[in-house]
Structure formats: C-alpha cells, structure tokens
Amino acid sequence: MKCWFCEKDARGICIVCGRAVCHEHADKLDQFTHAKSDTCTGYASYEKGFNVLKCKECKLEWESWEQGKRIIK
C-alpha cells in the first residue's frame, strides 16, 4: 500500500480519515476516543485507541452536545 500524499510505502492508516500514511506524513496520538450516541435510547458508547496514527492533514477538535444541540464554549 502507498502513502496517500507521496506514494512512498505506507506505515499505517489514519484513525480519523482512513488514508494510508508513510512515516513522514503520520503523527502518533497517545490516545484517541471515538464517541457515538443512540438518540432513541440516550445511551452513549465510547471506543478508545492507544498509540494510534493520524495523518498530518486531519484536524481534531472537541465538541460538546446536550439534548441534541451543540454547545459552543
């Protein structure tokens, strides 16, 4: 598999977008949490990943939601 950005051999896959990345185009995150909620039941579940790769193009930010509305802080 080749890197999405430069066609070198890929070292892994970005946890955010799924693109293949080489060592040059990858950042390592100590921890990544993916949350999903079921609006019917109100339950939320969380998936945690440790020592994961993220490509340098993906930007992450926290969002807070309450009762289906985004809370801007």
Buried (B, 14 or more C-beta within 10 A) or exposed (E): EEBBBEEBEBBBBBBBEEBBBBEEBBEEBEEBEEEEEEEEEEEEEEEEEEEBBBBEEBEEEEEEEEEEEEEEE
